[in-house]
Amino acid sequence: MKIFKRIAIVLLIVLVGIQFVPTMRNQSDTIPRTDFMLVNDVPETIQKKLQVSCYDCHSNNTQYPWYNKVQPVTWFLEGHIKEGKAELNFNEWDSLSNRRKKSKLRSIIKQIESGEMPLDSYTLIHKDAKFSKEETNEIINFITQLKDNL
């Protein structure tokens, strides 16, 4: 029994200790002129849905939930945000070439249609981030039109 007690104490110390490891926050007060919403004439309903469903991981300004200050959850969130921004950062949209934009738009359409995005791990906690059939169709139609006009 002594060994389990020691292991529990060590784990507790480690868990408390990692809470003090500093992390980078993905937050910005400004919206750059290259932002997807500013560059494109995005309908308000689509803007709101993209903000709720995509911008936390695919922009420079994440709206963090209450549990983001608990390690190792913070590391998990940081990993998702870093990956998401590496794949697509809506704040840097207009800095992409038209060819790259078309490629990104095709990818967005494919991932929304297949249900890959938004991630299940995100929509599990953020129920309002899920796309209804109507929202899916509206977003896909808008993005298709945007792609065809590039």
N, C-alpha and C positions, 0 to 999 in steps of 0.2 A: 504494500500500500504506500510505503514511503516514496517509491520511485514515481508513482502516479502523481503524488502531491508535488514532488519536485518538478516534474514535467509541466504540471498545471501552473506552477508559480513562474517557471521560465517562460511559458507561452503567454501568460498574463503580462509579464514584464516586456516581452517583445511587442505584444499588441499595443500596450501603452506607449512604448518607445517609438514605434513607427508613426504614431499620431503627430509627432513633432518634426517629421521629415517634411521640408518645404516642397510645395508643388507650384507649377506654373498655372496661372488661370488664363483662360481664353476669353478675355473680356476687353472690349474697346468702347469708348464713348462716341466714336465717330463712325459714320457710314461713308465709306469712300465713294468717289464718283464712279468707280468701276463696278459698283454693286449691281447684281442682276436685276433687282427691282427698279433701280433708277434708270438703267440703260434701256430696259424693255418696258413697253406699255402693258404691265401685268394687271389684269383685273383684280379688284380688291379682294374678292372671295379667294382667288388663287394666292394672292399675296399672304393673306392670313394663314391659309393652310400650309404654305411653304415655310412660313415663319415658325409655326408650331411643329411641323413634322420634319423639317430639314435643316433649318438654320442653326440649331444647337450644335450639330456636328460638322456642318458644311459652311461655316462662316467664322468671322473673327470675334463673334460675340455670343457666347453660350449663356443661356439662362440656367444657372445651376440649381439643382434641387437641394433640399435641406440635407440630404445624406451625403453630399459631395465632400464634406469635411471629415468623413470617417475613412481612415485607411483600413484596408487596401482598396476600398471602393473608389477612392479618388484616382488611384493608379489605373484602375479599369476604365473609368470615364476618360481620363487623359489619353489612354491608348486609342479608344474609339474616336475621340475628337481629332487626334493627330492623324489617324488613318483617313478619317472622313475629309479633313481639309487637304490632305495630300492627293486624294482622288478628285475632289471638287470643292473649291472655295467660292461660294456665291459672291463674296465681297470682291473677288478679283476677276470677275466674269469678263469685263470689257478689256482686260489685258491679254485675253486669249485671242489667237487668230481665228478667223471665220471657220477654217477647216477644223480646228480644235473644238470650237463651239459646237459645230454640227456633230462631231464625234461625242461630245459630252451630252448633247441633247438626245442623240440616239440611245446612249447608255442610260440616261434618266428614264426614257420611255420604256426600255427593256426591263429595267429593274423595278419600276412601278407596276408594269403589267404582270411580271412574274411574282410580285409580292415580296421581292428581296428588300425593298425599301418602302417605308422606314423599317429598320431592323425590329424583329420580334422582341428582342431584349429591351428596346426603347419603348415600344408600344405597350409592353406588359405593364409598365409603370405610368406611361403617358398615354392614357386611353384616348385623349383628344387628338393624338397624332395619327391615329389610324385613318385611312382613306375609305370613305364609303364608295359604293359603285359609281354614284353620280359624281363625286369628287374626283375619283380616278379618271373617269371619262372626260371630265372638264379639264383636268390638268394635262392629260395625254393629248387631247385635241389642241389645247393652247400651245404645248411644247412642240407638237408636230407642225403646227402652223408657223411657229417661230423658226423651226429648223428649215422648213421649206422656203422661208423668206430670206434666208441668209445667202 
